[in-house]
Amino acid sequence: MHLAIFAAKILDLHRFVTFARTTARDTVMGLLLCTLAAATSGVSAATLPLIAQIDDVFTVLEVQVDITAKTAAVARELALAEGQIQAFRRLMMRLVPRRDHASVPPLGAESVAELVRNFEVDREKTSSVRYIATLKVRFSPSRVRTLLRGAGVPFAETASKPVLVLPVLRKAGVLLLWDDINVWRRAWAVLPQSDGLVPMIMPAADLADINDIGPEQAARGDEDRLRVIAARYGAADVLLALANQGADPDRNAPTLQITVSRFGAVGPDRTLVRSFTGNAGETIERLMARAAIDLNTGVEENWKSDNLLKFDERRRLTAIAQIGGLADWIELRRRLRRIAFIQSSDLMSLSRTEATILLSYLGDEEQLILALAQRDLTLSREPLSWVLRLGSAPNQARNPQPGKVE
């Protein structure tokens, strides 16, 4: 196996989003906090590590290239250019709502290369005229944002925490979940791994899953059972897809009535009801496959719509961050730097247990709260002020209300 990392040529464009502006006051307060923490923990301020900003949303994995040309060298050059173009297309699919894909500027290989921060070549194979490899392409967030914003293309870049999918099938009055004959679960299981902003997890259907929750408990939205299985898989939300299988005798076609509910700790729970009718002679397996793809896409698109960056809506909010020392402060700052909605976070005052932070952000409060939650930060309005805490809100699944699935 061959692995190589290449730095890409990048234009020196100005960033239009500043994730965490450091002011002189912020620096002084930061040094003071370091001094306080060092006094209680024995950590020297001089030994503090730099906080690296990681932009996983702008990294595209498993880009497959296979090019034949006159020579292996030419094939490799063409393949790397083609791989970056493929990666750019996948990135646009990830960030931009489907309705706006046509508005993304068409770019050639040279223009795409200017957006690439670096790339890795893995599983490389060559012959005298052929080049095969798998690429990992990392794009420059600031340059991609500049491109999209300049073209007036709306986009989102808040990644959701993992969502656990529970496909329950009601057939002839019987509820099925972990059973091998549950073809609805198989339809979800064979979907390609998510390349979007909402990672989906399919349970293994093993003994632990069976012990955690049964089909009847899942179908009625049992709070305790949903919380148990979600926690074991490290998921923040559960997507319950309850399918009722039927038939249309007039058309000789199968039918599906599907209720999709997303249970979670952040925002209102929502339920979507959809109906699918197969074509004449179409098998139920094929209809379920189409329905699973459609619903999976809908979850992705609704998430992007709810998390679009609104550059014409700029707000400020003062919050009291509850901290326990230096480690908490570093972790808090690291998480805030990774949130696209936040343009700056200025430290206004601090004590040993609290830091008052002025957040400048895009969009509305609901979007900010949701984005913070994806980084395990809880923002809540309390009687005297907004309070920011490290850690997630309690994951309590509630009875969902009618509406769209996030």
C-alpha positions in Angstrom: 0.0 0.0 0.0 1.4 3.4 -1.0 0.5 6.6 0.8 1.7 10.1 -0.2 0.6 13.6 0.8 0.8 16.4 -1.7 0.4 20.1 -1.0 -1.9 21.8 -3.6 -1.3 25.2 -5.2 -3.6 27.6 -3.4 -4.5 31.2 -4.3 -3.9 33.8 -1.5 -7.6 34.8 -1.1 -8.9 36.6 2.0 -11.2 34.6 4.3 -14.7 36.0 4.6 -15.4 34.1 7.8 -13.3 34.6 10.9 -14.0 31.7 13.1 -12.4 33.1 16.3 -11.0 36.6 16.3 -8.4 37.1 19.0 -8.4 40.6 20.4 -5.9 42.2 22.8 -8.4 41.9 25.6 -8.9 38.2 24.7 -5.2 37.6 24.8 -4.9 39.2 28.3 -7.8 37.3 29.6 -6.5 34.1 28.1 -3.1 34.6 29.8 -4.9 35.3 33.1 -6.9 32.2 32.8 -3.7 30.2 32.0 -2.1 31.7 35.1 -5.1 30.7 37.3 -5.3 27.2 35.9 -1.5 26.7 36.2 -1.7 27.7 39.8 -4.3 25.0 40.5 -3.1 22.2 38.1 0.7 22.7 37.9 0.5 23.2 34.1 2.9 25.9 32.7 1.4 28.4 30.3 4.5 28.0 28.1 3.7 24.3 27.5 0.1 24.9 26.2 -0.4 23.2 22.8 -1.8 25.2 19.8 -5.4 24.4 19.0 -5.6 23.0 15.4 -8.6 23.8 13.4 -10.0 20.7 11.6 -12.3 21.0 8.7 -13.5 17.4 8.1 -16.5 18.7 6.2 -14.2 19.9 3.4 -12.4 16.5 3.1 -13.6 14.0 0.5 -12.6 10.4 1.0 -12.4 7.4 -1.2 -12.1 9.1 -4.6 -11.5 6.4 -7.2 -9.5 7.1 -10.3 -8.6 4.7 -13.2 -7.0 6.3 -16.3 -5.3 4.8 -19.3 -3.0 7.0 -21.4 0.1 6.8 -23.6 2.4 6.5 -20.6 2.0 5.8 -16.9 3.2 9.4 -16.1 0.6 11.0 -18.3 -2.1 8.6 -17.0 -1.2 9.6 -13.4 -1.3 13.3 -14.2 -4.7 13.0 -15.8 -6.0 10.8 -13.0 -5.0 13.2 -10.3 -6.7 16.1 -12.1 -9.8 14.0 -12.7 -9.9 12.8 -9.0 -9.9 16.4 -7.8 -12.8 17.3 -10.1 -14.7 14.3 -8.8 -14.0 15.3 -5.3 -15.2 18.9 -6.0 -18.5 17.5 -7.4 -19.0 15.4 -4.3 -18.3 18.3 -2.1 -20.9 20.4 -3.8 -23.4 17.6 -3.4 -22.6 17.6 0.3 -22.8 21.4 0.9 -25.3 22.8 -1.6 -29.0 22.0 -1.6 -30.1 19.9 -4.6 -32.3 22.7 -5.9 -29.2 25.0 -6.2 -26.8 22.5 -7.8 -27.2 24.1 -11.2 -26.0 27.5 -9.8 -22.6 26.1 -8.8 -20.0 27.6 -11.3 -18.6 25.0 -13.7 -14.9 24.7 -13.0 -12.1 23.1 -15.0 -9.2 21.1 -13.6 -7.0 24.1 -13.0 -9.6 26.1 -11.2 -10.5 23.1 -9.0 -6.8 22.6 -8.2 -6.7 26.2 -6.8 -9.4 25.1 -4.2 -7.5 22.1 -3.0 -5.4 22.4 0.1 -3.7 19.0 -0.3 -4.5 15.4 -1.2 -3.3 11.9 -0.4 -2.8 9.0 -2.8 -3.6 5.6 -1.4 -3.8 2.1 -2.9 -1.9 3.2 -6.0 -1.3 0.8 -8.9 0.4 1.5 -12.2 1.3 -0.3 -15.4 3.1 1.1 -18.5 -0.1 2.9 -19.6 -2.6 2.7 -16.8 -2.9 4.4 -13.4 -5.3 3.3 -10.6 -5.5 4.9 -7.2 -7.7 6.0 -4.3 -7.5 9.7 -3.3 -8.3 11.7 -0.2 -8.8 15.4 -1.2 -8.8 18.2 1.3 -10.3 21.5 0.1 -9.5 24.9 1.5 -12.6 26.0 3.4 -12.0 29.7 2.9 -11.6 29.3 -0.9 -14.7 27.1 -1.3 -16.7 29.6 0.8 -15.4 32.5 -1.3 -16.4 30.7 -4.5 -19.9 29.8 -3.4 -20.6 33.1 -1.8 -19.3 35.0 -4.8 -21.6 33.0 -7.1 -24.6 33.6 -4.8 -25.0 29.8 -4.1 -26.5 29.0 -0.7 -24.7 26.3 1.3 -24.4 24.6 4.7 -21.4 23.1 6.4 -22.7 22.1 9.8 -22.3 18.3 10.1 -24.9 16.5 12.1 -24.0 14.0 14.8 -24.6 10.4 13.7 -28.3 9.3 13.4 -29.3 5.8 14.1 -31.9 4.3 11.7 -34.5 1.9 12.9 -36.6 0.5 10.0 -39.7 -1.1 11.3 -42.0 -3.0 8.9 -45.7 -3.7 9.6 -46.8 -6.6 7.4 -50.1 -8.4 7.8 -50.5 -6.8 11.2 -47.1 -8.0 12.5 -44.3 -5.7 13.4 -40.8 -6.7 12.2 -37.4 -5.0 13.1 -34.5 -7.4 13.6 -36.0 -10.3 11.7 -34.2 -11.6 8.6 -37.5 -11.3 6.7 -37.6 -7.6 7.3 -36.9 -6.5 3.7 -37.5 -2.8 4.7 -34.4 -3.0 7.0 -32.4 -4.6 4.2 -33.4 -1.7 1.9 -31.7 0.7 4.3 -28.8 -1.5 5.0 -27.6 -1.6 1.4 -27.7 2.2 0.9 -24.2 3.6 0.2 -22.3 5.0 3.2 -23.3 8.6 3.7 -21.2 11.2 1.9 -23.3 14.1 3.2 -23.7 16.1 6.3 -25.9 13.6 8.1 -24.0 10.3 8.8 -26.4 7.4 9.1 -25.8 4.3 11.3 -27.5 1.0 10.6 -27.7 -1.3 13.7 -26.0 -4.7 13.4 -29.2 -6.5 14.3 -27.3 -8.6 16.8 -28.2 -9.9 20.2 -27.4 -6.5 21.9 -29.8 -4.7 19.6 -32.5 -7.2 20.2 -32.1 -6.8 24.0 -32.1 -3.0 23.7 -35.4 -2.5 21.8 -38.1 -4.5 20.2 -40.3 -3.6 17.2 -43.3 -2.7 19.3 -41.1 -0.4 21.6 -39.6 1.2 18.5 -42.9 1.7 16.8 -44.4 3.6 19.8 -41.3 5.7 20.4 -40.3 4.2 23.7 -38.1 7.0 25.2 -35.9 4.8 27.5 -35.3 2.1 24.8 -34.5 4.6 22.1 -32.0 6.4 24.4 -30.3 3.1 25.3 -29.7 1.9 21.8 -28.7 5.4 20.5 -26.1 5.8 23.3 -24.6 2.4 22.6 -24.0 3.4 18.9 -22.8 6.9 19.8 -25.8 8.4 18.0 -27.4 11.7 19.0 -30.8 11.0 17.2 -32.8 8.1 16.2 -34.6 8.0 12.8 -37.6 5.7 13.1 -38.9 4.6 9.7 -42.2 2.7 10.1 -43.4 1.2 6.9 -46.8 -0.3 6.3 -46.8 -2.8 3.4 -49.9 -3.0 1.2 -51.0 -3.6 -2.4 -52.9 -1.8 -5.1 -54.9 -4.6 -6.8 -56.1 -2.4 -9.6 -52.5 -1.7 -10.7 -51.1 -5.0 -9.6 -48.5 -3.0 -7.6 -47.2 -2.9 -4.1 -47.7 0.1 -1.8 -46.0 1.6 1.1 -47.3 4.0 3.8 -44.3 5.3 5.7 -44.1 7.4 8.8 -40.6 8.8 9.5 -39.9 10.3 12.9 -36.7 11.8 14.2 -36.2 11.6 17.9 -33.5 13.6 19.6 -32.4 16.1 22.2 -32.1 19.2 20.1 -35.0 21.1 18.5 -38.5 19.9 18.0 -39.0 16.3 17.0 -40.7 16.0 13.6 -42.7 13.4 11.7 -43.2 13.0 8.0 -45.8 10.7 6.4 -45.1 9.5 2.8 -46.9 7.2 0.4 -45.2 5.2 -2.3 -46.9 3.1 -5.0 -44.9 0.7 -7.2 -45.1 0.4 -10.9 -47.1 -2.4 -12.4 -45.3 -5.7 -11.7 -42.6 -4.0 -9.6 -41.5 -6.1 -6.6 -41.8 -4.9 -3.0 -38.0 -5.1 -2.6 -37.5 -2.6 -5.5 -40.2 -0.3 -4.2 -38.6 -0.3 -0.7 -35.2 0.4 -2.2 -36.6 3.5 -4.0 -38.4 4.7 -0.9 -35.2 4.3 1.3 -33.2 6.3 -1.2 -35.9 9.0 -1.4 -36.2 9.3 2.4 -32.5 9.3 3.0 -32.1 12.1 0.5 -34.9 14.0 2.1 -33.2 13.9 5.5 -30.0 15.3 4.0 -31.8 18.0 2.1 -33.9 19.1 5.1 -30.7 19.3 7.2 -29.0 21.5 4.7 -32.0 23.8 4.4 -32.2 24.2 8.2 -28.5 25.0 8.4 -27.9 27.3 5.5 -25.4 30.1 6.3 -27.3 33.3 6.2 -24.8 36.0 5.5 -27.4 38.8 5.5 -28.4 37.9 9.1 -25.7 38.8 11.6 -26.3 38.8 15.3 -24.5 39.0 18.6 -25.1 37.1 21.8 -23.4 37.3 25.2 -23.2 34.1 27.1 -21.7 32.9 30.3 -19.6 29.8 29.8 -19.3 27.6 32.7 -15.7 26.2 33.0 -13.7 24.2 35.4 -10.2 25.4 34.5 -7.7 25.6 31.7 -8.6 22.3 30.1 -12.3 23.3 29.8 -11.4 26.7 28.3 -9.1 25.2 25.7 -11.7 22.6 24.7 -14.4 25.3 24.6 -12.4 27.5 22.3 -11.5 24.5 20.1 -15.1 23.6 19.5 -16.2 27.2 18.9 -13.5 27.5 16.2 -15.1 24.6 14.3 -18.6 26.1 14.0 -19.2 27.9 10.7 -22.0 30.1 12.1 -19.7 31.8 14.6 -17.7 34.6 13.1 -16.0 35.6 16.2 -15.9 34.8 19.9 -14.5 37.5 22.2 -13.7 37.0 25.8 -15.2 39.8 27.9 -14.5 38.7 31.4 -13.6 35.7 33.4 -13.3 34.1 36.8 -12.1 30.7 38.0 -15.4 29.1 37.1 -17.0 31.3 34.4 -16.1 33.2 31.2 -18.3 35.8 29.6 -18.1 35.5 25.8 -19.5 37.7 23.1 -20.5 35.5 20.1 -20.9 37.1 16.7 -22.8 34.7 14.5 -24.8 34.2 11.3 -28.5 33.2 11.2 -30.8 32.9 14.1 -30.7 31.6 17.7 -32.2 28.2 16.8 -29.5 27.6 14.1 -26.8 28.6 16.6 -28.1 26.3 19.3 -28.3 23.4 16.8 -24.8 24.0 15.5 -23.4 24.2 19.0 -25.1 20.9 19.9 -23.3 19.1 17.1 -20.0 20.0 18.9 -21.4 18.9 22.3 -22.0 22.4 23.5 -25.3 23.4 25.2 -26.6 26.9 24.9 -29.7 27.7 27.0 -31.5 30.8 27.9 -31.8 31.1 31.7 -33.5 33.8 33.8 -30.6 36.2 33.9 -28.5 35.3 30.8 -27.6 32.9 28.1 -25.5 30.0 29.5 -23.0 28.0 27.5 -21.9 24.6 28.8 -19.5 21.9 27.7 -21.5 18.7 27.1 -24.7 17.7 25.3 -28.2 18.3 26.5 -29.9 15.2 28.0 -30.9 12.9 25.1 -34.5 12.5 25.8 -36.6 11.3 22.9 -40.0 13.1 23.0 -43.2 12.4 21.1 -42.6 13.9 17.7 -44.8 16.6 16.3 -46.0 16.7 12.7 -43.7 18.4 10.3 -40.7 17.8 8.2 -37.9 15.4 9.1 -34.6 17.2 9.8 
